[in-house]
Amino acid sequence: MSEVFEGYERQYCEISASLSRKCTGAAALDGELKKQKLAEIRSGVEDAENLIRKMDLEARSLQPSVKAALLAKLREYKSDLNNLKSEVKRITSPNANNASREELLESGMADTLSVSADQRGRLLMSTERLNHSSERIKESRRTMLETEELGVSILQDLHQQRQSLLHAHNALHGVDDNIGKSKKVLTAMSRRMDKNKWIIGAIIFSLVLAILLILYFKLAY
């Protein structure tokens, strides 16, 4: 539902109801008062025609699913406006005066006004129902937007958690690399220590052997 169309629609219903009351009052007037009232009615009819044209342009600019319903309503408003124009013509006819007012009522003027008022009442009820439907649609859209925002927030949280897990994984991988390097260093150091032990043992053995030889020769000679 278009908010622009709804605005034009409310204005038209107000003008239509006002014109109906003015037509009823003008039928009982005469002279200058009647002329003034008819001038007000003609101005109101022009305003109503402008609103009809604006509603038509707005409805035709919308999507087909929405446009069809609005054009159907617009046809009812055009019919209502034609009834008002017919009332104005009868009021402005040369035979229309205070004496002929009762004749006009007897010939169906009152029925026409009553039908027009009933039609406007139905149009107003239809407008209210459409407005309620529009509010429900807006509420559904708000719920969808809130759900979408919640989904985006959840996805962002999941992305941050994934980044944290990847960072932790990389840190653990770095620790594993450091542990591997440390093992290699310790292994090399152990090998060098073993090698040094053999060298020291050989040196000690050589020294002991040399001392024994020296003692042997001294005792022998």
matplotlib code that plots the C-alpha trace (Angstrom):
import matplotlib.pyplot as plt

x = [0.0, 1.3, 1.4, 1.1, -2.1, -3.5, -2.9, -4.7, -7.5, -8.1, -8.2, -10.7, -13.0, -13.0, -13.8, -16.5, -18.3, -18.1, -19.4, -22.4, -23.3, -22.9, -25.1, -27.9, -27.6, -27.4, -30.7, -32.5, -30.9, -31.6, -30.1, -26.6, -26.3, -26.9, -24.4, -21.7, -22.4, -22.3, -18.9, -17.6, -19.0, -17.4, -14.1, -14.4, -15.3, -12.1, -10.0, -11.7, -10.9, -7.2, -7.0, -8.5, -5.9, -3.1, -4.4, -4.6, -1.0, 0.3, -1.6, -0.3, 3.3, 3.1, 3.6, 0.9, -0.2, -0.9, -2.0, -5.0, -6.5, -6.0, -7.4, -10.6, -11.0, -10.3, -13.2, -15.5, -14.2, -14.8, -18.3, -18.8, -17.5, -19.8, -22.7, -21.6, -21.4, -24.9, -26.1, -24.4, -26.1, -29.5, -29.0, -27.8, -30.6, -32.9, -35.9, -34.1, -35.5, -37.0, -40.4, -38.9, -36.8, -39.6, -40.2, -36.5, -36.6, -39.8, -38.2, -35.2, -32.8, -33.0, -32.4, -29.4, -27.9, -28.6, -27.0, -24.0, -23.6, -23.9, -21.3, -18.9, -19.5, -18.5, -15.5, -14.4, -14.8, -12.8, -10.1, -9.9, -9.6, -6.8, -5.1, -5.2, -3.8, -1.1, -0.1, 0.1, 2.3, 4.5, 4.8, 5.7, 8.4, 9.8, 9.9, 11.7, 14.2, 14.8, 15.2, 17.7, 19.7, 19.8, 21.0, 23.7, 24.8, 25.0, 27.0, 29.4, 29.8, 30.5, 33.0, 34.8, 34.8, 36.2, 39.0, 39.8, 39.9, 42.2, 44.4, 44.6, 45.3, 48.1, 49.5, 49.4, 51.1, 53.8, 54.2, 54.6, 57.3, 59.1, 58.9, 60.2, 63.1, 63.8, 63.9, 66.4, 68.6, 68.4, 69.2, 72.3, 73.4, 73.0, 75.1, 77.8, 77.8, 78.1, 81.0, 82.7, 82.3, 84.2, 86.9, 87.3, 87.4, 90.0, 92.1, 91.9, 92.8, 95.8, 97.0, 96.6, 98.4, 101.2, 101.6, 101.7, 104.4, 106.5, 106.2, 107.1, 110.3, 111.3, 111.0, 112.7, 115.8]
y = [0.0, 3.5, 6.1, 8.8, 7.2, 6.9, 10.6, 11.5, 9.1, 10.6, 14.1, 13.0, 11.3, 14.5, 16.7, 14.3, 14.3, 18.1, 18.5, 16.2, 18.4, 21.6, 20.3, 19.4, 22.9, 24.7, 23.1, 25.0, 28.4, 31.1, 34.3, 35.4, 32.8, 30.0, 31.5, 31.7, 28.1, 26.9, 28.6, 26.8, 23.5, 24.0, 24.7, 21.6, 19.5, 20.8, 19.8, 16.4, 16.0, 16.9, 14.3, 11.7, 12.4, 12.3, 9.0, 7.6, 8.6, 7.2, 3.9, 3.3, 3.9, 0.9, -2.8, -4.7, -6.6, -3.3, -1.3, -3.5, -3.1, 0.7, 1.2, -0.7, 1.7, 4.6, 3.5, 3.8, 7.3, 8.4, 7.1, 9.0, 12.2, 11.8, 11.5, 14.8, 16.5, 15.3, 16.8, 20.1, 20.2, 19.6, 22.3, 24.8, 24.1, 27.1, 25.4, 24.9, 27.3, 27.1, 26.1, 23.2, 21.8, 19.5, 18.3, 17.4, 15.5, 13.7, 12.9, 11.1, 13.8, 12.5, 8.9, 10.0, 11.8, 8.8, 6.4, 8.7, 8.9, 5.2, 4.7, 7.1, 5.2, 1.9, 3.6, 4.9, 1.4, -0.1, 2.5, 1.7, -2.0, -1.4, 0.9, -1.9, -4.3, -1.8, -1.6, -5.4, -5.5, -2.7, -4.7, -7.8, -5.9, -4.5, -8.1, -9.3, -6.4, -7.2, -10.9, -10.0, -7.8, -10.6, -13.0, -10.6, -10.1, -13.9, -14.3, -11.6, -13.4, -16.7, -15.1, -13.6, -16.9, -18.6, -16.0, -16.7, -20.4, -19.9, -17.7, -20.3, -23.0, -21.0, -20.3, -24.0, -24.8, -22.3, -24.0, -27.4, -26.0, -24.5, -27.8, -29.7, -27.3, -27.6, -31.4, -31.2, -28.9, -31.1, -34.2, -32.5, -31.4, -34.9, -36.3, -33.8, -34.6, -38.3, -37.5, -35.4, -38.1, -40.5, -38.0, -37.2, -40.9, -41.5, -38.6, -39.9, -43.4, -42.1, -40.1, -43.1, -45.3, -42.8, -42.5, -46.3, -46.5, -43.9, -45.7, -49.0, -47.6, -45.9, -49.1, -51.1, -49.0]
z = [0.0, -0.9, 1.8, -0.9, -2.2, 1.3, 1.9, -1.3, -0.4, 3.0, 1.5, -1.1, 1.4, 3.5, 0.5, -0.7, 2.6, 2.8, -0.8, 0.0, 3.0, 1.0, -1.8, 0.6, 2.1, -1.3, -2.5, 0.2, -0.6, -3.1, -4.5, -3.6, -0.7, -3.2, -5.7, -2.9, -1.8, -5.5, -5.9, -2.9, -4.2, -7.7, -6.1, -4.0, -7.1, -8.8, -5.7, -5.8, -9.5, -8.9, -6.1, -8.4, -11.0, -8.4, -7.1, -10.6, -11.4, -8.0, -8.5, -12.0, -10.8, -8.3, -8.7, -10.6, -7.5, -5.6, -8.6, -9.4, -5.9, -5.9, -9.4, -8.3, -5.4, -7.7, -9.9, -6.9, -6.1, -9.7, -9.5, -6.3, -7.9, -10.9, -8.5, -6.8, -10.2, -11.1, -7.8, -8.6, -12.1, -10.6, -8.0, -10.6, -13.1, -14.0, -12.4, -9.1, -6.4, -3.0, -4.4, -6.4, -3.6, -2.5, -6.1, -6.4, -3.2, -4.4, -7.8, -6.1, -4.9, -1.4, -2.6, -4.6, -1.6, 0.6, -1.9, -2.3, 1.5, 1.9, -0.9, 0.8, 4.1, 2.4, 0.8, 4.2, 5.7, 2.8, 3.4, 7.1, 6.3, 3.8, 6.3, 8.9, 6.3, 5.4, 9.1, 9.4, 6.3, 7.8, 11.1, 9.1, 7.3, 10.6, 12.0, 8.8, 9.1, 12.8, 12.0, 9.2, 11.5, 14.1, 11.5, 10.3, 14.0, 14.5, 11.3, 12.4, 15.8, 14.1, 11.8, 14.8, 16.6, 13.5, 13.3, 17.0, 16.4, 13.3, 15.4, 18.2, 15.6, 14.2, 17.7, 18.5, 15.2, 16.1, 19.5, 17.8, 15.5, 18.5, 20.4, 17.4, 17.1, 20.8, 20.5, 17.7, 19.8, 22.8, 20.7, 19.2, 22.6, 24.0, 21.1, 21.7, 25.5, 24.7, 22.3, 24.9, 27.5, 25.2, 24.5, 28.2, 29.0, 26.4, 27.7, 31.3, 30.1, 28.2, 31.3, 33.6, 31.1, 30.8, 34.6, 34.9, 32.3, 34.0, 37.3, 35.7, 34.1, 37.3, 39.3, 36.7, 36.6]

ax = plt.figure().add_subplot(projection="3d")
ax.plot(x, y, z, "-o")
ax.set_aspect("equal")
plt.show()
